[in-house]
Amino acid sequence: MSHVLDGVWMSADEQLFKREKPPLPNDVNLDDNSLDFLNTQCLALDPKDRPTASELLHHPFITSRNPKWSFKESKIGRNVANTTPKTMSTTATTGGSLTLRP
């Protein structure tokens, strides 16, 4: 069974392979720090232009976030929690099932 976001990541991978940045969904509104973090830093077309994970930790998108923010309570976090199956079949590899727990 594929994960609900597999299509999103596959699309991003395909776009980067074509040397294009993947488009954001129409209902996503990001501030300048967020756009820079995603488009200029993480999704730089030339891998040599992408910062390391350690460097990204110093980006204003990370350093200026609200300390009370949590992924679980965010719009996307709630959406993922509501659409992610609780049990995935793994019969192809193990003959059993995997239960996902928070």
C-alpha positions in Angstrom: 0.0 0.0 0.0 1.5 3.4 -0.8 1.6 6.3 1.5 -0.8 9.2 1.0 2.1 11.6 0.2 3.9 9.3 -2.2 2.5 11.1 -5.2 3.6 14.4 -3.9 7.2 13.3 -3.4 7.3 11.4 -6.7 6.1 14.6 -8.4 8.8 16.6 -6.7 11.5 14.1 -7.6 10.3 14.1 -11.2 10.3 17.9 -11.4 13.8 18.2 -10.0 15.0 15.5 -12.4 13.6 17.7 -15.2 15.5 20.6 -13.7 12.2 22.3 -12.7 11.0 23.2 -9.2 7.8 21.5 -8.2 4.8 23.8 -7.9 3.2 24.4 -4.6 -0.5 23.5 -4.2 -2.8 26.4 -4.8 -4.1 26.5 -1.2 -0.6 26.9 0.3 0.5 30.4 1.2 4.0 30.8 2.5 5.9 33.8 3.8 9.3 34.9 2.3 11.4 32.8 4.8 9.4 29.7 4.0 9.6 30.2 0.2 13.4 30.8 0.5 13.9 27.7 2.6 12.0 25.5 0.2 12.7 27.0 -3.3 16.2 28.6 -2.9 17.7 26.2 -0.3 16.1 22.7 -0.3 15.0 22.6 -3.9 17.9 24.3 -5.5 18.2 22.8 -9.0 21.9 22.2 -8.8 22.8 19.9 -5.8 26.0 21.8 -5.3 23.9 24.9 -4.4 21.9 23.0 -1.7 23.0 23.6 1.9 23.7 20.8 4.3 21.2 19.8 7.0 23.4 21.6 9.6 23.4 24.8 7.5 19.6 24.6 7.1 19.2 24.5 10.9 20.5 28.1 10.9 18.0 29.4 8.3 15.5 31.9 9.6 12.7 29.5 8.7 14.0 27.2 11.4 15.4 29.7 13.9 12.5 32.1 13.9 9.7 29.5 14.3 7.2 29.8 17.1 8.4 27.4 19.9 4.8 26.4 20.6 4.3 25.2 17.0 4.0 21.4 16.5 3.6 19.4 13.3 0.9 17.3 15.0 -1.3 20.4 15.5 -0.5 22.0 12.1 -2.9 21.9 9.2 -0.8 19.3 7.3 -0.1 17.3 10.4 -3.8 16.9 11.1 -4.5 16.1 7.5 -1.8 13.4 7.5 -3.1 12.0 10.8 -6.6 11.7 9.4 -5.6 10.1 6.1 -2.7 7.8 7.1 -3.8 4.2 7.5 -3.2 2.7 10.9 -2.3 -0.7 9.5 -0.3 -1.4 6.4 0.0 -4.8 4.8 3.5 -6.0 4.5 2.7 -9.5 3.2 4.9 -9.1 0.1 8.0 -8.9 2.3 7.2 -10.4 5.6 4.0 -12.2 5.3 2.4 -10.1 8.1 1.2 -6.7 8.8 2.7 -3.6 10.4 0.7 -1.5 12.9 1.6 2.2 13.0 1.5 3.8 16.5 1.9 7.4 17.3 
